[in-house]
Amino acid sequence: MLQKNDLTMVCCGREVTPQEIKDVQETVSLFSNLSRYELTETICEHLEWHTGVCQASCRLN
């Protein structure tokens, strides 16, 4: 769940920085030909968003 507190965004208890948002936007723009699943995996890998068992913490349901 996303929450916005002033300039800070929190997703699943993790602060998402403005730079990370820019990085996500750039990745989406550069790799617009990827499927949503592949794009999600790419973004999570690039930003090192992983769970404690080394799985990408971003998942599309």
Secondary structure, DSSP 4 states (H G I P E B T S, - for coil): -EEEETTEEEETTEEE-HHHHHHHHHHHHHTTTS-HHHHHHHHHHHTT-B-TTS-BS----
